[in-house]
Amino acid sequence: QVQLVESGGGLVQAGGSLRLSCAASGRTFSSYAMGWFRQAPGKEREFVSAISRSGISTSYADSVKGRFTASRDNAKNTVYLQMNSLKPEDTAVYYCAADRIPFRIGIVTRRDEYDYWGQGNQVTVSS
């Protein structure tokens, strides 16, 4: 069983920054790519970012490219999402997720490629 525990969300003014953390246990963390998704009220859960097992490769949704940065520390079994220049439209519950396939080559952005999810962390950006 895998547990993903998120932290770091909160309320911030537009233009501000937040860093989300996601600590993993129960699986060899470095064997799996990780993803970040978000879900705003009344909307589908959408892809935000993904990071490869080593952390060398990343992918971002167009809406966050240039503002968000994913990273990971495999020694701490933790993945991070640094969010800068936040906008009100970034308001959502943010989820980290673990790739369902170990040692995958590359990274994926589809929700159904991730099988374990964190509890979600609210991020609210005020205008």
Rosetta blueprint (number, residue, H / E / L):
1 Q L
2 V L
3 Q E
4 L E
5 V E
6 E E
7 S E
8 G L
9 G L
10 G E
11 L E
12 V E
13 Q E
14 A L
15 G L
16 G L
17 S L
18 L E
19 R E
20 L E
21 S E
22 C E
23 A E
24 A E
25 S E
26 G L
27 R L
28 T L
29 F H
30 S H
31 S H
32 Y L
33 A L
34 M E
35 G E
36 W E
37 F E
38 R E
39 Q E
40 A L
41 P L
42 G L
43 K L
44 E L
45 R L
46 E E
47 F E
48 V E
49 S E
50 A E
51 I E
52 S L
53 R L
54 S L
55 G L
56 I L
57 S L
58 T E
59 S E
60 Y E
61 A L
62 D L
63 S L
64 V L
65 K L
66 G L
67 R L
68 F E
69 T E
70 A E
71 S E
72 R E
73 D E
74 N L
75 A L
76 K L
77 N L
78 T E
79 V E
80 Y E
81 L E
82 Q E
83 M E
84 N L
85 S L
86 L L
87 K L
88 P H
89 E H
90 D H
91 T L
92 A E
93 V E
94 Y E
95 Y E
96 C E
97 A E
98 A E
99 D E
100 R L
101 I L
102 P L
103 F L
104 R L
105 I L
106 G L
107 I L
108 V L
109 T L
110 R L
111 R H
112 D H
113 E H
114 Y E
115 D E
116 Y E
117 W E
118 G L
119 Q L
120 G L
121 N E
122 Q E
123 V E
124 T E
125 V E
126 S E
127 S L
